[in-house]
Amino acid sequence: MSLIRRFALDNRGATSIEYAMIACVISVALVAGARAVGLALQTKFYGPLSSNLS
């Protein structure tokens, strides 16, 4: 029983897990932002080209 209690009260790995979660959120935000910028640039530069071809 003391092993379970000791495990439940141990919080040494909590900081690393919090940092990993923050890094995941930042990486998802970066990917979403890069995708949005990419789509905006694609529309800006390829939009006029496609309208001239038709």
MMTF fields as JSON, N, C-alpha, C and O atoms, coordinates in Angstrom:
{
  "mmtfVersion": "1.0.0",
  "mmtfProducer": "UNKNOWN",
  "numBonds": 215,
  "numAtoms": 216,
  "numGroups": 54,
  "numChains": 1,
  "numModels": 1,
  "chainsPerModel": [1],
  "groupsPerChain": [54],
  "chainIdList": ["A"],
  "bondAtomList": [4, 2, 8, 6, 12, 10, 16, 14, 20, 18, 24, 22, 28, 26, 32, 30, 36, 34, 40, 38, 44, 42, 48, 46, 52, 50, 56, 54, 60, 58, 64, 62, 68, 66, 72, 70, 76, 74, 80, 78, 84, 82, 88, 86, 92, 90, 96, 94, 100, 98, 104, 102, 108, 106, 112, 110, 116, 114, 120, 118, 124, 122, 128, 126, 132, 130, 136, 134, 140, 138, 144, 142, 148, 146, 152, 150, 156, 154, 160, 158, 164, 162, 168, 166, 172, 170, 176, 174, 180, 178, 184, 182, 188, 186, 192, 190, 196, 194, 200, 198, 204, 202, 208, 206, 212, 210],
  "bondOrderList": [1, 1, 1, 1, 1, 1, 1, 1, 1, 1, 1, 1, 1, 1, 1, 1, 1, 1, 1, 1, 1, 1, 1, 1, 1, 1, 1, 1, 1, 1, 1, 1, 1, 1, 1, 1, 1, 1, 1, 1, 1, 1, 1, 1, 1, 1, 1, 1, 1, 1, 1, 1, 1],
  "groupList": [{"groupName": "MET", "atomNameList": ["N", "CA", "C", "O"], "elementList": ["N", "C", "C", "O"], "formalChargeList": [0, 0, 0, 0], "bondAtomList": [1, 0, 2, 1, 3, 2], "bondOrderList": [1, 1, 2], "singleLetterCode": "M", "chemCompType": "L-PEPTIDE LINKING"}, {"groupName": "SER", "atomNameList": ["N", "CA", "C", "O"], "elementList": ["N", "C", "C", "O"], "formalChargeList": [0, 0, 0, 0], "bondAtomList": [1, 0, 2, 1, 3, 2], "bondOrderList": [1, 1, 2], "singleLetterCode": "S", "chemCompType": "L-PEPTIDE LINKING"}, {"groupName": "LEU", "atomNameList": ["N", "CA", "C", "O"], "elementList": ["N", "C", "C", "O"], "formalChargeList": [0, 0, 0, 0], "bondAtomList": [1, 0, 2, 1, 3, 2], "bondOrderList": [1, 1, 2], "singleLetterCode": "L", "chemCompType": "L-PEPTIDE LINKING"}, {"groupName": "ILE", "atomNameList": ["N", "CA", "C", "O"], "elementList": ["N", "C", "C", "O"], "formalChargeList": [0, 0, 0, 0], "bondAtomList": [1, 0, 2, 1, 3, 2], "bondOrderList": [1, 1, 2], "singleLetterCode": "I", "chemCompType": "L-PEPTIDE LINKING"}, {"groupName": "ARG", "atomNameList": ["N", "CA", "C", "O"], "elementList": ["N", "C", "C", "O"], "formalChargeList": [0, 0, 0, 0], "bondAtomList": [1, 0, 2, 1, 3, 2], "bondOrderList": [1, 1, 2], "singleLetterCode": "R", "chemCompType": "L-PEPTIDE LINKING"}, {"groupName": "PHE", "atomNameList": ["N", "CA", "C", "O"], "elementList": ["N", "C", "C", "O"], "formalChargeList": [0, 0, 0, 0], "bondAtomList": [1, 0, 2, 1, 3, 2], "bondOrderList": [1, 1, 2], "singleLetterCode": "F", "chemCompType": "L-PEPTIDE LINKING"}, {"groupName": "ALA", "atomNameList": ["N", "CA", "C", "O"], "elementList": ["N", "C", "C", "O"], "formalChargeList": [0, 0, 0, 0], "bondAtomList": [1, 0, 2, 1, 3, 2], "bondOrderList": [1, 1, 2], "singleLetterCode": "A", "chemCompType": "L-PEPTIDE LINKING"}, {"groupName": "ASP", "atomNameList": ["N", "CA", "C", "O"], "elementList": ["N", "C", "C", "O"], "formalChargeList": [0, 0, 0, 0], "bondAtomList": [1, 0, 2, 1, 3, 2], "bondOrderList": [1, 1, 2], "singleLetterCode": "D", "chemCompType": "L-PEPTIDE LINKING"}, {"groupName": "ASN", "atomNameList": ["N", "CA", "C", "O"], "elementList": ["N", "C", "C", "O"], "formalChargeList": [0, 0, 0, 0], "bondAtomList": [1, 0, 2, 1, 3, 2], "bondOrderList": [1, 1, 2], "singleLetterCode": "N", "chemCompType": "L-PEPTIDE LINKING"}, {"groupName": "GLY", "atomNameList": ["N", "CA", "C", "O"], "elementList": ["N", "C", "C", "O"], "formalChargeList": [0, 0, 0, 0], "bondAtomList": [1, 0, 2, 1, 3, 2], "bondOrderList": [1, 1, 2], "singleLetterCode": "G", "chemCompType": "PEPTIDE LINKING"}, {"groupName": "THR", "atomNameList": ["N", "CA", "C", "O"], "elementList": ["N", "C", "C", "O"], "formalChargeList": [0, 0, 0, 0], "bondAtomList": [1, 0, 2, 1, 3, 2], "bondOrderList": [1, 1, 2], "singleLetterCode": "T", "chemCompType": "L-PEPTIDE LINKING"}, {"groupName": "GLU", "atomNameList": ["N", "CA", "C", "O"], "elementList": ["N", "C", "C", "O"], "formalChargeList": [0, 0, 0, 0], "bondAtomList": [1, 0, 2, 1, 3, 2], "bondOrderList": [1, 1, 2], "singleLetterCode": "E", "chemCompType": "L-PEPTIDE LINKING"}, {"groupName": "TYR", "atomNameList": ["N", "CA", "C", "O"], "elementList": ["N", "C", "C", "O"], "formalChargeList": [0, 0, 0, 0], "bondAtomList": [1, 0, 2, 1, 3, 2], "bondOrderList": [1, 1, 2], "singleLetterCode": "Y", "chemCompType": "L-PEPTIDE LINKING"}, {"groupName": "CYS", "atomNameList": ["N", "CA", "C", "O"], "elementList": ["N", "C", "C", "O"], "formalChargeList": [0, 0, 0, 0], "bondAtomList": [1, 0, 2, 1, 3, 2], "bondOrderList": [1, 1, 2], "singleLetterCode": "C", "chemCompType": "L-PEPTIDE LINKING"}, {"groupName": "VAL", "atomNameList": ["N", "CA", "C", "O"], "elementList": ["N", "C", "C", "O"], "formalChargeList": [0, 0, 0, 0], "bondAtomList": [1, 0, 2, 1, 3, 2], "bondOrderList": [1, 1, 2], "singleLetterCode": "V", "chemCompType": "L-PEPTIDE LINKING"}, {"groupName": "GLN", "atomNameList": ["N", "CA", "C", "O"], "elementList": ["N", "C", "C", "O"], "formalChargeList": [0, 0, 0, 0], "bondAtomList": [1, 0, 2, 1, 3, 2], "bondOrderList": [1, 1, 2], "singleLetterCode": "Q", "chemCompType": "L-PEPTIDE LINKING"}, {"groupName": "LYS", "atomNameList": ["N", "CA", "C", "O"], "elementList": ["N", "C", "C", "O"], "formalChargeList": [0, 0, 0, 0], "bondAtomList": [1, 0, 2, 1, 3, 2], "bondOrderList": [1, 1, 2], "singleLetterCode": "K", "chemCompType": "L-PEPTIDE LINKING"}, {"groupName": "PRO", "atomNameList": ["N", "CA", "C", "O"], "elementList": ["N", "C", "C", "O"], "formalChargeList": [0, 0, 0, 0], "bondAtomList": [1, 0, 2, 1, 3, 2], "bondOrderList": [1, 1, 2], "singleLetterCode": "P", "chemCompType": "L-PEPTIDE LINKING"}],
  "groupTypeList": [0, 1, 2, 3, 4, 4, 5, 6, 2, 7, 8, 4, 9, 6, 10, 1, 3, 11, 12, 6, 0, 3, 6, 13, 14, 3, 1, 14, 6, 2, 14, 6, 9, 6, 4, 6, 14, 9, 2, 6, 2, 15, 10, 16, 5, 12, 9, 17, 2, 1, 1, 8, 2, 1],
  "groupIdList": [1, 2, 3, 4, 5, 6, 7, 8, 9, 10, 11, 12, 13, 14, 15, 16, 17, 18, 19, 20, 21, 22, 23, 24, 25, 26, 27, 28, 29, 30, 31, 32, 33, 34, 35, 36, 37, 38, 39, 40, 41, 42, 43, 44, 45, 46, 47, 48, 49, 50, 51, 52, 53, 54],
  "secStructList": [7, 2, 2, 2, 2, 2, 2, 2, 2, 7, 7, 6, 6, 2, 2, 2, 2, 2, 2, 2, 2, 2, 2, 2, 2, 2, 2, 2, 2, 2, 2, 2, 2, 2, 2, 2, 2, 2, 2, 2, 2, 2, 2, 2, 2, 2, 2, 2, 2, 2, 2, 2, 2, 7],
  "xCoordList": [0.823, 0.0, 0.864, 0.488, 2.008, 2.859, 3.442, 3.724, 3.626, 4.129, 3.11, 3.482, 1.852, 0.799, 0.671, 0.509, 0.744, 0.654, 1.842, 1.677, 3.026, 4.225, 4.137, 4.521, 3.628, 3.462, 2.441, 2.65, 1.363, 0.318, 0.795, 0.369, 1.666, 2.145, 3.373, 3.776, 3.971, 5.183, 4.803, 3.976, 5.386, 5.068, 6.328, 6.348, 7.37, 8.617, 8.482, 9.139, 7.669, 7.538, 6.466, 6.267, 5.782, 4.682, 5.176, 4.515, 6.318, 6.825, 7.192, 6.899, 7.825, 8.204, 6.979, 6.974, 5.949, 4.716, 4.041, 3.504, 4.06, 3.474, 4.227, 3.61, 5.548, 6.331, 6.072, 6.023, 5.906, 5.61, 4.247, 4.084, 3.274, 1.947, 1.989, 1.339, 2.751, 2.899, 3.562, 3.148, 4.59, 5.274, 4.335, 4.414, 3.454, 2.481, 1.503, 1.192, 1.028, 0.078, 0.75, 0.151, 1.99, 2.712, 2.962, 2.826, 3.328, 3.588, 2.316, 2.358, 1.2, -0.067, -0.435, -0.917, -0.21, -0.5, 0.411, -0.038, 1.681, 2.6, 2.197, 2.241, 1.809, 1.386, 0.117, 0.002, -0.826, -2.07, -1.795, -2.38, -0.909, -0.565, 0.162, -0.115, 1.079, 1.801, 0.85, 0.984, -0.105, -1.083, -1.95, -2.228, -2.37, -3.203, -2.435, -2.975, -1.182, -0.359, -0.125, -0.178, 0.131, 0.342, -0.877, -0.755, -2.052, -3.272, -3.536, -4.0, -3.247, -3.445, -2.498, -2.897, -1.246, -0.281, -0.637, -0.476, -1.117, -1.516, -2.67, -2.673, -3.632, -4.76, -4.298, -4.763, -3.388, -2.925, -2.145, -2.345, -1.255, -0.383, -0.941, -0.739, -1.641, -2.163, -3.578, -4.035, -4.273, -5.634, -5.661, -6.459, -4.805, -4.788, -4.332, -4.786, -3.468, -3.017, -4.144, -4.327, -4.907, -5.995, -7.127, -7.814, -7.334, -8.396, -7.984, -8.852, -6.703, -6.236, -6.276, -6.377, -6.2, -6.166, -7.569, -7.681, -8.602, -9.933, -10.625, -11.76],
  "yCoordList": [-1.194, 0.0, 1.254, 2.261, 1.209, 2.39, 2.712, 3.874, 1.695, 1.93, 2.72, 3.633, 2.382, 3.097, 4.527, 5.466, 4.683, 6.014, 6.879, 8.052, 6.293, 7.029, 7.431, 8.541, 6.521, 6.825, 7.936, 8.81, 7.921, 8.937, 10.311, 11.328, 10.35, 11.63, 12.157, 13.299, 11.354, 11.764, 12.681, 12.309, 13.858, 14.8, 15.267, 16.369, 14.448, 14.837, 14.939, 15.785, 14.122, 14.147, 15.101, 15.217, 15.776, 16.647, 17.822, 18.214, 18.386, 19.537, 19.163, 19.915, 18.02, 17.617, 17.317, 17.597, 16.755, 16.491, 17.801, 17.921, 18.782, 20.085, 20.752, 21.319, 20.689, 21.268, 20.544, 21.18, 19.237, 18.482, 18.871, 18.971, 19.09, 19.504, 20.895, 21.151, 21.801, 23.149, 23.084, 23.785, 22.247, 22.097, 21.534, 21.93, 20.621, 20.073, 21.144, 21.228, 21.947, 23.01, 24.026, 24.474, 24.388, 25.349, 24.769, 25.476, 23.486, 22.887, 22.792, 23.01, 22.474, 22.428, 23.825, 23.973, 24.843, 26.215, 26.637, 27.316, 26.24, 26.57, 25.887, 26.504, 24.638, 23.921, 24.538, 24.713, 24.866, 25.487, 26.853, 27.195, 27.633, 28.945, 28.838, 29.606, 27.902, 27.713, 27.27, 27.693, 26.426, 25.982, 27.156, 27.297, 27.986, 29.137, 30.109, 30.622, 30.364, 31.264, 30.662, 31.366, 29.37, 28.702, 28.776, 29.031, 28.554, 28.635, 30.059, 30.266, 31.04, 32.432, 32.816, 33.498, 32.38, 32.672, 31.956, 32.509, 30.732, 29.988, 30.698, 30.806, 31.175, 31.892, 33.2, 33.578, 33.882, 35.177, 35.039, 35.824, 34.049, 33.939, 33.052, 33.344, 31.97, 31.084, 31.447, 31.006, 32.24, 32.66, 33.436, 33.108, 34.468, 35.195, 34.344, 34.564, 33.401, 32.525, 31.639, 31.466, 31.073, 30.179, 30.955, 30.399, 32.212, 32.982, 33.387, 33.59, 33.507, 33.832, 32.615, 32.768, 31.417, 30.209, 29.83, 29.165, 30.214, 29.794, 30.786, 30.555],
  "zCoordList": [0.0, 0.0, 0.0, -0.6, 0.659, 0.706, -0.668, -0.962, -1.511, -2.869, -3.691, -4.429, -3.57, -4.295, -3.775, -4.554, -2.473, -1.882, -2.313, -2.647, -2.303, -2.71, -4.182, -4.551, -5.026, -6.448, -6.655, -7.497, -5.921, -6.065, -5.607, -6.154, -4.617, -4.091, -4.824, -4.6, -5.688, -6.405, -7.564, -8.398, -7.627, -8.709, -9.442, -9.99, -9.458, -10.102, -11.624, -12.231, -12.246, -13.693, -14.202, -15.411, -13.309, -13.723, -14.555, -15.517, -14.205, -14.944, -16.366, -17.295, -16.553, -17.903, -18.753, -19.952, -18.153, -18.893, -19.27, -20.371, -18.379, -18.695, -19.841, -20.743, -19.812, -20.902, -22.222, -23.275, -22.176, -23.389, -23.955, -25.171, -23.08, -23.542, -24.147, -25.161, -23.533, -24.088, -25.456, -26.379, -25.595, -26.881, -27.944, -29.107, -27.565, -28.516, -28.987, -30.175, -28.068, -28.438, -29.355, -30.333, -29.044, -29.884, -31.263, -32.262, -31.341, -32.648, -33.488, -34.699, -32.865, -33.607, -34.111, -35.234, -33.289, -33.708, -34.864, -35.787, -34.82, -35.915, -37.213, -38.277, -37.137, -38.343, -38.918, -40.131, -38.056, -38.527, -39.149, -40.176, -38.534, -39.075, -40.406, -41.327, -40.513, -41.783, -42.882, -44.03, -42.538, -43.535, -44.0, -45.191, -43.062, -43.418, -44.298, -45.277, -43.956, -44.772, -46.148, -47.156, -46.191, -47.471, -48.375, -49.573, -47.801, -48.602, -49.071, -50.192, -48.226, -48.612, -49.744, -50.688, -49.649, -50.717, -52.007, -53.095, -51.888, -53.075, -53.785, -55.012, -53.029, -53.617, -54.251, -55.327, -53.581, -54.079, -55.377, -56.304, -55.457, -56.621, -57.742, -58.921, -57.377, -58.399, -58.826, -59.881, -58.029, -58.392, -59.701, -60.58, -59.866, -61.134, -62.308, -63.431, -62.088, -63.178, -63.653, -64.858, -62.73, -63.125, -63.808, -64.665, -63.452, -64.106, -65.52, -66.37, -65.791, -67.147, -68.066, -69.284, -67.508, -68.32, -68.811, -69.841, -68.139, -68.549, -69.416, -69.834]
}
